[in-house]
């Protein structure tokens, strides 16, 4: 006689993957409550630096930018996951906690969904309410070396130089294969859940980053992929909500569905935004290179 199968629901929580946008982003404990969900007005310190060494004898100091600088605006967007089960038999009866399952799935996929939008800006391009949202490949990006394919390590050096112009630690955003090759070439190191370069710039290897150029095109050969650099990125995330969408029963299909949602807003000051076309097949070049 066959033994009855013991129903096991759920899944052991997995450690968070390192070098995602969520694990790398700067926390903002000063942003509390849910008022930011309706829209963010972000007033950065400014991008113009005027200071220089002076002799101290009646120096003349001139500030070139306006203070305060023009606030940046960002419209948060929703990310979501769902879970479905049959209403018939042990596979989907009342013993299955679909809300908990949807929550676990969203915990695992939040960073990926945010990375996709932060890189390509599908919502920013396609929905009027999100038209002002900044993203990596938007029209403000500076194409280093005129967009020409740049050998692997020289591309990293170009991004590092662009980050330095912002007078702060940079965030370098690249595909997983690009970051793997930089790491193999000795250009990066790992410290706990971060990947860093020689200057402590943070390397974000987003699973949602597709390596596309500023026009949205991906090199189908896989020989090149774009990478971008920004200043520090703040990621605002609301708590996961499994109650608002609620539980939905489809009596025709005999299924139950439950959804989990949260709001997200990745923002940075806009002072640094450059991209380089990385030649993944050429690790270095002649001294006269980029």
Backbone as CSV, one residue per row, in Angstrom:
resi,resn,N_x,N_y,N_z,CA_x,CA_y,CA_z,C_x,C_y,C_z
1,UNK,0.848,-1.189,0.000,0.000,0.000,0.000,0.891,1.249,0.000
2,UNK,0.601,2.138,-0.908,1.404,3.353,-1.023,1.184,4.259,0.172
3,UNK,2.274,4.848,0.624,2.168,5.780,1.729,1.545,7.094,1.254
4,UNK,0.731,7.710,2.086,0.178,9.018,1.688,1.290,10.067,1.656
5,UNK,1.171,10.974,0.723,2.164,12.037,0.590,1.895,13.129,1.617
6,UNK,2.959,13.530,2.296,2.821,14.580,3.298,2.878,15.935,2.605
7,UNK,1.832,16.749,2.728,1.836,18.048,2.041,2.821,19.031,2.690
8,UNK,3.753,19.536,1.923,4.703,20.526,2.394,4.476,21.804,1.599
9,UNK,4.142,22.866,2.276,3.885,24.132,1.591,4.997,25.112,1.881
10,UNK,5.083,26.112,1.043,6.093,27.149,1.234,7.454,26.711,0.751
11,UNK,8.456,27.476,1.100,9.812,27.221,0.662,10.769,27.870,1.645
12,UNK,11.911,27.220,1.848,12.910,27.791,2.735,13.374,29.135,2.189
13,UNK,13.383,30.189,2.994,13.834,31.493,2.497,15.267,31.419,1.985
14,UNK,15.511,32.012,0.826,16.836,32.003,0.218,17.589,33.276,0.574
15,UNK,18.919,33.191,0.703,19.690,34.415,0.931,19.527,35.369,-0.235
16,UNK,19.579,36.646,0.026,19.441,37.642,-1.036,20.679,37.623,-1.916
17,UNK,20.474,37.757,-3.206,21.592,37.762,-4.140,22.383,39.056,-3.980
18,UNK,23.702,38.960,-4.043,24.537,40.142,-3.879,24.526,40.977,-5.151
19,UNK,24.910,42.240,-5.009,25.130,43.164,-6.127,23.870,43.487,-6.918
20,UNK,22.690,43.295,-6.329,21.471,43.750,-6.987,21.260,45.229,-6.669
21,UNK,20.355,45.851,-7.401,20.057,47.253,-7.110,19.486,47.394,-5.705
22,UNK,18.686,46.440,-5.284,18.079,46.515,-3.952,19.139,46.390,-2.861
23,UNK,20.097,45.474,-3.013,21.113,45.290,-1.977,22.148,46.410,-1.992
24,UNK,22.317,47.079,-3.126,23.330,48.132,-3.241,22.794,49.526,-2.911
25,UNK,21.509,49.729,-3.047,20.949,51.074,-2.928,21.130,51.647,-1.533
26,UNK,21.209,52.973,-1.484,21.365,53.685,-0.222,20.030,53.727,0.521
27,UNK,19.976,53.259,1.758,18.714,53.336,2.510,18.368,54.783,2.861
28,UNK,17.086,55.065,2.973,16.621,56.409,3.326,15.724,56.335,4.551
29,UNK,16.318,56.222,5.741,15.483,56.147,6.957,14.719,57.430,7.225
30,UNK,15.114,58.524,6.555,14.418,59.793,6.769,13.080,59.842,6.046
31,UNK,12.865,58.936,5.101,11.600,58.900,4.362,10.692,57.882,5.040
32,UNK,9.692,58.357,5.712,8.787,57.483,6.455,7.354,57.670,5.972
33,UNK,6.500,56.761,6.395,5.099,56.847,5.998,4.910,56.495,4.538
34,UNK,3.759,56.885,3.991,3.452,56.527,2.607,3.147,57.738,1.726
35,UNK,3.447,58.947,2.203,3.153,60.133,1.395,3.955,60.142,0.094
36,UNK,5.162,59.564,0.102,6.009,59.570,-1.086,5.419,58.772,-2.231
37,UNK,4.485,57.873,-1.934,3.885,57.042,-2.980,3.169,57.893,-4.022
38,UNK,2.641,59.043,-3.613,1.955,59.923,-4.549,2.879,60.709,-5.447
39,UNK,4.189,60.656,-5.199,5.150,61.386,-6.023,6.238,61.987,-5.155
40,UNK,7.432,62.089,-5.714,8.593,62.559,-4.970,9.129,63.835,-5.598
41,UNK,9.419,64.822,-4.787,10.149,66.008,-5.207,11.491,65.960,-4.498
42,UNK,12.546,65.747,-5.258,13.861,65.469,-4.711,14.767,66.653,-4.994
43,UNK,15.267,67.298,-3.945,16.090,68.499,-4.089,17.549,68.158,-3.790
44,UNK,18.352,67.829,-4.827,19.755,67.461,-4.599,20.604,68.680,-4.258
45,UNK,21.826,68.430,-3.872,22.726,69.508,-3.459,23.239,70.334,-4.632
46,UNK,23.085,69.853,-5.843,23.577,70.567,-7.012,24.756,69.842,-7.642
47,UNK,24.964,70.090,-8.916,25.981,69.359,-9.675,27.198,70.200,-10.034
48,UNK,27.154,71.482,-9.752,28.270,72.357,-10.122,29.177,72.567,-8.915
49,UNK,30.480,72.367,-9.139,31.470,72.556,-8.081,32.384,73.706,-8.489
50,UNK,32.460,74.742,-7.642,33.172,75.968,-7.990,34.438,76.193,-7.170
51,UNK,34.604,75.478,-6.090,35.712,75.734,-5.187,37.064,75.450,-5.807
52,UNK,38.060,76.243,-5.415,39.443,76.065,-5.846,40.347,76.631,-4.757
53,UNK,41.621,76.255,-4.802,42.570,76.737,-3.807,42.708,78.255,-3.888
54,UNK,42.706,78.918,-2.717,42.823,80.375,-2.653,43.985,80.757,-1.738
55,UNK,44.476,81.963,-1.925,45.604,82.405,-1.097,45.178,82.973,0.238
56,UNK,43.876,83.130,0.454,43.384,83.591,1.741,43.401,85.090,1.933
57,UNK,43.962,85.850,0.990,44.028,87.308,1.115,42.885,87.933,0.329
58,UNK,41.760,88.083,1.002,40.610,88.693,0.336,40.126,87.909,-0.869
59,UNK,39.879,86.620,-0.723,39.484,85.806,-1.875,38.112,86.209,-2.421
60,UNK,37.957,86.017,-3.709,36.666,86.219,-4.363,36.090,84.850,-4.692
61,UNK,34.928,84.583,-4.187,34.290,83.287,-4.405,32.973,83.512,-5.140
62,UNK,32.816,82.816,-6.267,31.623,82.960,-7.100,30.960,81.605,-7.256
63,UNK,29.674,81.575,-6.993,28.902,80.337,-7.142,28.175,80.391,-8.472
64,UNK,28.355,79.328,-9.260,27.808,79.363,-10.613,26.365,78.889,-10.697
65,UNK,25.946,78.000,-9.799,24.586,77.477,-9.928,23.640,78.226,-9.008
66,UNK,22.365,77.978,-9.205,21.330,78.591,-8.373,21.096,77.740,-7.136
67,UNK,20.806,78.386,-6.053,20.581,77.676,-4.815,19.226,78.124,-4.241
68,UNK,18.265,77.265,-4.028,18.380,75.827,-4.225,18.273,75.433,-5.694
69,UNK,18.802,74.280,-6.024,18.709,73.770,-7.389,17.274,73.334,-7.668
70,UNK,16.962,73.165,-8.929,15.602,72.763,-9.306,15.322,71.351,-8.807
71,UNK,14.243,71.154,-8.084,13.938,69.812,-7.581,13.707,68.823,-8.727
72,UNK,14.118,67.594,-8.513,13.831,66.513,-9.439,12.548,65.833,-8.981
73,UNK,11.754,65.411,-9.931,10.501,64.755,-9.586,10.504,63.322,-10.085
74,UNK,9.892,62.451,-9.292,9.825,61.038,-9.659,8.481,60.479,-9.219
75,UNK,7.884,59.685,-10.110,6.591,59.055,-9.824,6.828,57.572,-9.500
76,UNK,6.608,57.140,-8.252,6.789,55.726,-7.908,5.873,54.829,-8.729
77,UNK,6.310,53.595,-8.919,5.531,52.622,-9.694,5.343,51.350,-8.869
78,UNK,4.387,50.539,-9.291,4.081,49.290,-8.600,4.887,48.130,-9.171
79,UNK,5.317,47.234,-8.287,5.823,45.931,-8.704,4.937,44.890,-8.026
80,UNK,4.829,43.716,-8.623,3.868,42.755,-8.095,4.270,41.317,-8.414
81,UNK,3.698,40.390,-7.675,3.738,38.965,-7.981,2.414,38.368,-7.530
82,UNK,2.113,37.187,-8.028,0.876,36.523,-7.661,1.081,35.032,-7.491
83,UNK,0.105,34.404,-6.886,0.128,32.952,-6.690,-1.256,32.408,-7.007
84,UNK,-1.275,31.226,-7.598,-2.543,30.617,-8.006,-2.544,29.146,-7.607
85,UNK,-3.697,28.650,-7.227,-3.841,27.236,-6.889,-5.250,26.785,-7.219
86,UNK,-5.389,25.493,-7.381,-6.705,24.923,-7.642,-7.528,24.915,-6.368
87,UNK,-8.812,25.057,-6.527,-9.710,24.966,-5.367,-10.145,23.527,-5.124
88,UNK,-9.669,22.604,-5.959,-10.086,21.209,-5.874,-8.932,20.375,-5.313
89,UNK,-9.185,19.608,-4.296,-8.189,18.674,-3.788,-7.132,19.341,-2.931
90,UNK,-6.161,18.531,-2.517,-5.140,18.990,-1.585,-4.164,19.966,-2.203
91,UNK,-4.085,20.012,-3.556,-3.104,20.892,-4.184,-3.454,22.366,-4.026
92,UNK,-4.702,22.651,-3.726,-5.025,24.070,-3.641,-6.082,24.403,-2.634
93,UNK,-6.374,23.494,-1.739,-7.404,23.771,-0.765,-7.004,24.859,0.213
94,UNK,-7.703,24.907,1.282,-7.476,25.969,2.259,-6.103,25.881,2.917
95,UNK,-5.395,24.756,2.754,-4.100,24.609,3.377,-3.000,25.405,2.709
96,UNK,-3.241,25.923,1.514,-2.225,26.685,0.796,-2.388,28.162,1.109
97,UNK,-1.353,28.755,1.660,-1.376,30.185,1.988,-0.872,30.953,0.769
98,UNK,-1.798,31.336,-0.100,-1.404,32.009,-1.335,-0.845,33.394,-1.066
99,UNK,-1.323,34.057,-0.039,-0.801,35.385,0.282,0.673,35.297,0.657
100,UNK,1.022,34.307,1.473,2.419,34.130,1.869,3.275,33.751,0.671
101,UNK,2.725,32.912,-0.216,3.476,32.516,-1.405,3.720,33.715,-2.315
102,UNK,2.701,34.549,-2.520,2.864,35.743,-3.350,3.883,36.699,-2.735
103,UNK,3.865,36.820,-1.411,4.827,37.679,-0.722,6.258,37.187,-0.953
104,UNK,6.471,35.887,-0.788,7.821,35.345,-0.979,8.310,35.573,-2.403
105,UNK,7.409,35.392,-3.366,7.803,35.601,-4.760,8.175,37.055,-5.020
106,UNK,7.417,37.983,-4.432,7.722,39.396,-4.643,9.019,39.795,-3.948
107,UNK,9.281,39.222,-2.792,10.549,39.494,-2.117,11.735,39.115,-3.009
108,UNK,11.574,38.028,-3.759,12.664,37.554,-4.620,12.761,38.321,-5.927
109,UNK,11.659,38.879,-6.399,11.681,39.496,-7.735,11.622,41.016,-7.722
110,UNK,11.520,41.629,-6.544,11.430,43.085,-6.480,12.586,43.751,-7.199
111,UNK,13.809,43.372,-6.856,14.969,44.048,-7.438,14.985,43.886,-8.956
112,UNK,14.672,42.692,-9.447,14.655,42.460,-10.895,13.672,43.396,-11.589
113,UNK,12.456,43.504,-11.056,11.454,44.353,-11.693,11.881,45.824,-11.685
114,UNK,12.460,46.272,-10.565,12.917,47.659,-10.484,14.070,47.888,-11.458
115,UNK,14.983,46.936,-11.567,16.128,47.059,-12.472,15.690,47.194,-13.924
116,UNK,14.693,46.432,-14.319,14.199,46.506,-15.701,13.719,47.921,-16.020
117,UNK,12.951,48.505,-15.117,12.437,49.863,-15.350,13.540,50.901,-15.219
118,UNK,14.442,50.718,-14.269,15.515,51.684,-14.048,16.474,51.731,-15.233
119,UNK,16.662,50.618,-15.908,17.545,50.584,-17.079,16.841,51.117,-18.327
120,UNK,15.702,50.548,-18.652,15.073,50.842,-19.936,13.955,51.858,-19.929
121,UNK,13.338,52.102,-18.764,12.306,53.119,-18.659,11.069,52.880,-19.501
122,UNK,10.579,51.640,-19.517,9.381,51.360,-20.317,8.192,52.190,-19.859
123,UNK,7.995,52.294,-18.556,6.895,53.122,-18.050,7.140,54.594,-18.353
124,UNK,8.370,55.047,-18.153,8.695,56.451,-18.389,8.459,56.843,-19.842
125,UNK,8.644,55.894,-20.745,8.440,56.177,-22.165,7.002,55.955,-22.615
126,UNK,6.280,55.083,-21.918,4.976,54.682,-22.420,3.772,55.198,-21.679
127,UNK,3.974,55.747,-20.489,2.845,56.223,-19.695,3.067,57.688,-19.327
128,UNK,2.096,58.532,-19.640,2.250,59.979,-19.458,2.570,60.348,-18.014
129,UNK,1.969,59.642,-17.051,2.185,59.976,-15.644,3.628,59.761,-15.202
130,UNK,4.368,58.941,-15.962,5.735,58.594,-15.573,6.780,59.221,-16.491
131,UNK,6.351,60.154,-17.329,7.237,60.714,-18.357,8.436,61.453,-17.767
132,UNK,8.318,61.958,-16.546,9.419,62.698,-15.946,10.425,61.837,-15.201
133,UNK,10.173,60.536,-15.118,11.066,59.658,-14.370,12.393,59.467,-15.093
134,UNK,13.492,59.644,-14.374,14.814,59.422,-14.950,15.135,57.930,-14.972
135,UNK,15.866,57.496,-16.000,16.334,56.112,-16.082,17.684,56.102,-16.797
136,UNK,18.400,55.003,-16.711,19.800,54.971,-17.138,20.008,55.339,-18.594
137,UNK,19.113,54.896,-19.460,19.328,55.068,-20.896,18.533,56.222,-21.490
138,UNK,18.082,57.155,-20.660,17.268,58.246,-21.200,18.135,59.260,-21.952
139,UNK,17.516,60.308,-22.434,18.207,61.257,-23.298,19.271,62.090,-22.628
140,UNK,19.423,61.979,-21.310,20.441,62.747,-20.596,21.790,62.040,-20.507
141,UNK,21.863,60.811,-20.986,23.094,60.044,-20.829,24.188,60.555,-21.767
142,UNK,25.415,60.626,-21.262,26.584,60.976,-22.069,27.222,59.684,-22.568
143,UNK,27.351,59.561,-23.885,27.941,58.363,-24.470,29.459,58.530,-24.535
144,UNK,30.167,57.787,-23.731,31.617,57.867,-23.695,32.224,57.268,-24.956
145,UNK,33.300,57.872,-25.429,33.991,57.427,-26.652,33.065,57.421,-27.870
146,UNK,32.055,58.299,-27.827,31.149,58.400,-28.962,30.325,57.168,-29.214
147,UNK,30.224,56.292,-28.213,29.447,55.060,-28.378,30.225,53.921,-29.004
148,UNK,31.506,54.147,-29.320,32.315,53.093,-29.936,32.605,51.985,-28.931
149,UNK,32.704,50.748,-29.424,33.029,49.617,-28.561,34.401,49.832,-27.921
150,UNK,34.463,49.684,-26.614,35.667,49.972,-25.835,36.101,48.709,-25.101
151,UNK,37.385,48.342,-25.181,37.853,47.121,-24.510,37.456,47.076,-23.040
152,UNK,37.301,45.869,-22.550,36.708,45.579,-21.252,37.243,46.446,-20.117
153,UNK,38.545,46.435,-19.883,39.103,47.161,-18.747,39.159,48.658,-18.994
154,UNK,39.342,49.072,-20.234,39.313,50.496,-20.536,37.902,51.051,-20.344
155,UNK,36.900,50.248,-20.637,35.519,50.680,-20.412,35.269,50.908,-18.926
156,UNK,35.782,50.005,-18.087,35.649,50.182,-16.645,36.363,51.453,-16.202
157,UNK,37.559,51.700,-16.743,38.308,52.907,-16.387,37.565,54.169,-16.805
158,UNK,36.926,54.137,-17.960,36.161,55.303,-18.413,34.983,55.589,-17.482
159,UNK,34.315,54.540,-17.027,33.205,54.715,-16.095,33.705,55.243,-14.747
160,UNK,34.861,54.772,-14.323,35.440,55.255,-13.070,35.772,56.744,-13.161
161,UNK,36.321,57.161,-14.298,36.643,58.575,-14.477,35.375,59.425,-14.483
162,UNK,34.319,58.925,-15.104,33.054,59.658,-15.128,32.467,59.766,-13.727
163,UNK,32.602,58.693,-12.931,32.092,58.729,-11.557,32.828,59.765,-10.738
164,UNK,34.135,59.895,-10.960,34.939,60.835,-10.181,34.504,62.276,-10.404
165,UNK,33.940,62.560,-11.567,33.485,63.921,-11.850,32.355,64.349,-10.921
166,UNK,31.657,63.377,-10.333,30.565,63.702,-9.417,31.000,63.930,-7.998
167,UNK,32.322,63.813,-7.729,32.883,64.056,-6.398,32.282,63.146,-5.329
168,UNK,31.811,61.971,-5.726,31.220,61.041,-4.767,31.391,59.630,-5.298
169,UNK,31.126,58.677,-4.453,31.160,57.272,-4.879,30.144,57.057,-5.992
170,UNK,30.579,56.412,-7.062,29.680,56.160,-8.173,29.034,54.791,-8.086
171,UNK,27.960,54.649,-8.818,27.296,53.357,-8.983,27.441,52.957,-10.449
172,UNK,28.127,51.853,-10.702,28.339,51.359,-12.061,27.365,50.219,-12.306
173,UNK,26.534,50.385,-13.323,25.455,49.444,-13.620,25.806,48.644,-14.876
174,UNK,25.801,47.326,-14.764,26.215,46.495,-15.892,25.529,45.144,-15.833
175,UNK,25.574,44.436,-16.950,24.987,43.100,-17.009,25.828,42.127,-16.188
176,UNK,25.239,41.012,-15.844,25.959,39.994,-15.077,27.189,39.485,-15.838
177,UNK,27.106,39.167,-17.164,28.321,38.739,-17.869,29.422,39.792,-17.854
178,UNK,29.066,41.063,-18.020,30.076,42.126,-17.992,30.781,42.162,-16.645
179,UNK,30.015,42.115,-15.567,30.594,42.168,-14.229,31.443,40.927,-13.964
180,UNK,31.000,39.777,-14.429,31.779,38.549,-14.252,33.149,38.671,-14.916
181,UNK,33.193,39.242,-16.103,34.461,39.414,-16.815,35.346,40.446,-16.120
182,UNK,34.779,41.531,-15.618,35.571,42.511,-14.857,36.167,41.856,-13.622
183,UNK,35.376,41.028,-12.963,35.852,40.364,-11.756,36.965,39.378,-12.097
184,UNK,36.788,38.618,-13.176,37.807,37.653,-13.593,39.106,38.344,-14.002
185,UNK,38.988,39.568,-14.527,40.174,40.313,-14.957,40.863,41.029,-13.801
186,UNK,40.316,40.915,-12.599,40.940,41.523,-11.432,40.557,42.965,-11.191
187,UNK,39.520,43.441,-11.875,39.129,44.837,-11.717,38.191,45.103,-10.566
188,UNK,37.656,44.041,-9.945,36.679,44.198,-8.872,37.041,43.312,-7.699
189,UNK,36.406,43.600,-6.560,36.539,42.752,-5.389,35.191,42.701,-4.676
190,UNK,35.013,41.705,-3.852,33.766,41.576,-3.101,34.001,41.895,-1.639
191,UNK,33.107,42.679,-1.058,33.084,42.940,0.371,31.664,42.735,0.864
192,UNK,31.440,41.653,1.598,30.121,41.263,2.088,29.152,41.170,0.902
193,UNK,28.089,41.986,0.886,27.111,41.879,-0.198,27.344,42.880,-1.324
194,UNK,28.541,43.501,-1.338,28.847,44.494,-2.364,30.004,44.042,-3.237
195,UNK,29.935,44.425,-4.500,31.077,44.342,-5.398,31.602,45.756,-5.584
196,UNK,32.898,45.953,-5.386,33.509,47.269,-5.456,34.693,47.243,-6.410
197,UNK,35.020,48.424,-6.966,36.221,48.527,-7.788,37.350,49.126,-6.946
198,UNK,38.441,49.505,-7.590,39.608,50.014,-6.872,39.320,51.317,-6.140
199,UNK,38.301,52.051,-6.566,37.970,53.345,-5.969,36.729,53.274,-5.091
200,UNK,36.300,52.069,-4.770,35.111,51.822,-3.948,33.820,52.247,-4.621
201,UNK,33.817,52.407,-5.946,32.549,52.561,-6.648,31.766,51.260,-6.511
202,UNK,30.461,51.375,-6.366,29.599,50.211,-6.173,29.209,49.640,-7.545
203,UNK,29.371,48.346,-7.700,29.037,47.678,-8.958,27.683,46.998,-8.804
204,UNK,26.725,47.383,-9.632,25.385,46.785,-9.598,25.249,45.855,-10.795
205,UNK,25.165,44.565,-10.512,25.010,43.558,-11.567,23.563,43.093,-11.573
206,UNK,22.705,43.889,-12.159,21.274,43.616,-12.110,20.845,42.528,-13.072
207,UNK,20.097,41.559,-12.571,19.526,40.545,-13.456,18.547,41.172,-14.436
208,UNK,18.005,42.330,-14.077,17.088,43.043,-14.965,17.781,43.971,-15.936
209,UNK,19.099,44.051,-15.902,19.857,44.885,-16.824,20.150,44.080,-18.094
210,UNK,19.745,44.615,-19.244,19.877,43.848,-20.483,21.041,44.285,-21.367
211,UNK,21.803,45.298,-20.956,22.955,45.715,-21.745,22.621,46.540,-22.964
212,UNK,21.417,47.040,-23.063,20.997,47.786,-24.249,21.645,49.158,-24.300
213,UNK,21.726,49.709,-25.517,22.306,51.028,-25.724,21.260,52.108,-25.435
214,UNK,21.621,53.387,-25.531,20.650,54.447,-25.214,19.420,54.459,-26.117
215,UNK,19.464,53.742,-27.230,18.285,53.632,-28.094,17.484,52.375,-27.813
216,UNK,17.919,51.595,-26.831,17.184,50.394,-26.459,17.582,49.149,-27.208
217,UNK,18.619,49.215,-28.036,19.032,48.068,-28.835,20.038,47.208,-28.078
218,UNK,19.889,45.895,-28.190,20.801,44.933,-27.578,21.614,44.265,-28.671
219,UNK,22.920,44.126,-28.466,23.787,43.442,-29.426,23.456,41.958,-29.419
220,UNK,22.838,41.477,-30.489,22.397,40.083,-30.553,23.567,39.104,-30.570
221,UNK,24.749,39.558,-30.954,25.910,38.664,-30.994,26.458,38.381,-29.601
222,UNK,26.132,39.233,-28.636,26.665,39.078,-27.301,28.105,39.529,-27.145
223,UNK,28.654,40.153,-28.188,30.053,40.573,-28.139,30.228,41.911,-27.421
224,UNK,29.188,42.710,-27.370,29.248,43.989,-26.674,28.015,44.147,-25.792
225,UNK,28.142,44.964,-24.775,27.016,45.307,-23.903,27.319,46.660,-23.289
226,UNK,26.305,47.480,-23.161,26.497,48.800,-22.565,26.509,48.692,-21.050
227,UNK,27.256,49.603,-20.434,27.263,49.764,-18.979,27.151,51.255,-18.691
228,UNK,26.593,51.606,-17.532,26.317,53.002,-17.204,26.815,53.319,-15.803
229,UNK,27.036,54.593,-15.550,27.451,55.033,-14.236,26.584,56.203,-13.791
230,UNK,26.201,56.204,-12.526,25.440,57.287,-11.914,26.076,57.606,-10.566
231,UNK,25.529,58.599,-9.899,25.869,58.806,-8.507,25.142,57.782,-7.656
232,UNK,25.261,57.889,-6.336,24.575,56.945,-5.446,23.069,56.911,-5.700
233,UNK,22.523,55.711,-5.699,21.100,55.497,-5.973,20.377,55.198,-4.667
234,UNK,19.297,55.930,-4.431,18.392,55.631,-3.318,17.227,54.819,-3.873
235,UNK,16.840,53.779,-3.157,15.688,52.979,-3.577,14.654,52.981,-2.468
236,UNK,13.536,53.639,-2.751,12.428,53.657,-1.802,11.493,52.503,-2.133
237,UNK,11.179,51.709,-1.114,10.268,50.578,-1.274,9.230,50.611,-0.165
238,UNK,7.973,50.474,-0.537,6.931,50.375,0.482,6.890,48.941,1.008
239,UNK,6.287,48.735,2.188,6.084,47.362,2.653,5.233,46.579,1.649
240,UNK,5.441,45.276,1.603,4.644,44.441,0.708,3.219,44.346,1.231
241,UNK,2.272,44.560,0.340,0.849,44.549,0.688,0.189,43.350,0.026
242,UNK,-0.370,42.454,0.815,-1.094,41.311,0.261,-2.587,41.400,0.525
243,UNK,-3.024,42.514,1.127,-4.433,42.619,1.494,-5.249,43.424,0.491
244,UNK,-4.627,44.452,-0.116,-5.387,45.318,-1.018,-5.900,44.575,-2.247
245,UNK,-5.014,43.817,-2.961,-5.552,43.076,-4.106,-6.509,41.980,-3.666
246,UNK,-6.261,41.398,-2.482,-7.162,40.402,-1.932,-7.087,39.056,-2.621
247,UNK,-8.010,38.208,-2.283,-8.082,36.841,-2.791,-9.170,36.791,-3.855
248,UNK,-8.830,36.223,-5.010,-9.789,36.151,-6.108,-10.056,34.690,-6.447
249,UNK,-11.309,34.324,-6.527,-11.697,32.960,-6.869,-12.386,32.964,-8.225
250,UNK,-11.842,32.149,-9.133,-12.451,31.970,-10.445,-13.254,30.669,-10.399
251,UNK,-14.565,30.798,-10.249,-15.401,29.614,-10.089,-15.516,28.817,-11.385
252,UNK,-15.297,29.467,-12.507,-15.341,28.757,-13.784,-14.133,27.835,-13.939
253,UNK,-12.958,28.354,-13.590,-11.727,27.573,-13.723,-11.374,26.820,-12.448
254,UNK,-12.123,27.029,-11.386,-11.846,26.401,-10.094,-10.429,26.726,-9.598
255,UNK,-10.103,27.992,-9.612,-8.788,28.421,-9.141,-8.928,29.582,-8.163
256,UNK,-7.939,29.691,-7.283,-7.818,30.824,-6.387,-6.547,31.588,-6.750
257,UNK,-6.619,32.910,-6.654,-5.457,33.742,-6.956,-5.273,34.757,-5.823
258,UNK,-4.005,35.086,-5.571,-3.717,36.133,-4.595,-2.517,36.919,-5.087
259,UNK,-2.537,38.212,-4.827,-1.497,39.088,-5.344,-0.782,39.817,-4.208
260,UNK,0.479,40.119,-4.453,1.280,40.937,-3.547,1.820,42.114,-4.341
261,UNK,1.765,43.315,-3.771,2.211,44.518,-4.478,3.040,45.384,-3.537
262,UNK,3.882,46.221,-4.138,4.592,47.246,-3.371,4.988,48.367,-4.319
263,UNK,5.212,49.549,-3.755,5.632,50.703,-4.526,7.158,50.811,-4.516
264,UNK,7.697,51.312,-5.609,9.148,51.438,-5.734,9.515,52.752,-6.404
265,UNK,10.665,53.307,-5.998,11.167,54.539,-6.610,12.688,54.571,-6.504
266,UNK,13.404,54.258,-7.594,14.858,54.402,-7.601,15.240,55.807,-8.072
267,UNK,15.972,56.557,-7.258,16.294,57.942,-7.599,17.769,58.219,-7.361
268,UNK,18.315,59.134,-8.153,19.658,59.651,-7.900,19.682,61.106,-8.325
269,UNK,20.773,61.824,-7.995,20.757,63.281,-8.162,20.921,63.749,-9.601
270,UNK,21.238,62.863,-10.536,21.340,63.233,-11.942,22.641,63.912,-12.322
271,UNK,23.555,64.084,-11.373,24.806,64.788,-11.690,25.715,63.960,-12.592
272,UNK,25.727,62.664,-12.399,26.544,61.766,-13.218,25.611,60.793,-13.931
273,UNK,25.729,60.729,-15.242,24.948,59.778,-16.029,25.671,59.565,-17.358
274,UNK,26.531,58.584,-17.385,27.314,58.286,-18.584,27.222,56.807,-18.888
275,UNK,27.436,56.471,-20.169,27.408,55.078,-20.581,28.540,54.777,-21.535
276,UNK,28.957,53.520,-21.550,30.029,53.091,-22.441,29.644,51.755,-23.057
277,UNK,30.015,51.578,-24.302,29.774,50.336,-25.033,30.951,49.404,-24.774
278,UNK,30.742,48.351,-24.001,31.824,47.490,-23.551,32.058,46.364,-24.555
279,UNK,33.295,46.245,-25.024,33.700,45.133,-25.890,34.060,43.958,-24.986
280,UNK,33.176,42.989,-24.897,33.371,41.878,-23.979,34.419,40.885,-24.465
281,UNK,34.802,40.966,-25.730,35.755,40.020,-26.309,37.184,40.549,-26.309
282,UNK,37.375,41.800,-25.929,38.700,42.413,-25.936,38.987,42.960,-24.541
283,UNK,39.857,42.291,-23.775,40.083,42.723,-22.399,40.869,44.009,-22.267
284,UNK,41.755,44.301,-23.230,42.593,45.469,-23.123,42.885,45.996,-24.526
285,UNK,43.735,46.984,-24.641,44.037,47.528,-25.959,45.419,48.166,-25.935
286,UNK,45.833,48.724,-27.047,47.104,49.390,-27.130,47.086,50.655,-26.252
287,UNK,48.270,51.137,-25.828,48.317,52.327,-24.964,47.613,53.546,-25.550
288,UNK,47.410,53.581,-26.848,46.748,54.724,-27.464,45.235,54.604,-27.455
289,UNK,44.721,53.632,-26.662,43.289,53.401,-26.626,42.565,54.499,-25.888
290,UNK,41.357,54.170,-25.387,40.486,55.188,-24.791,41.099,55.805,-23.570
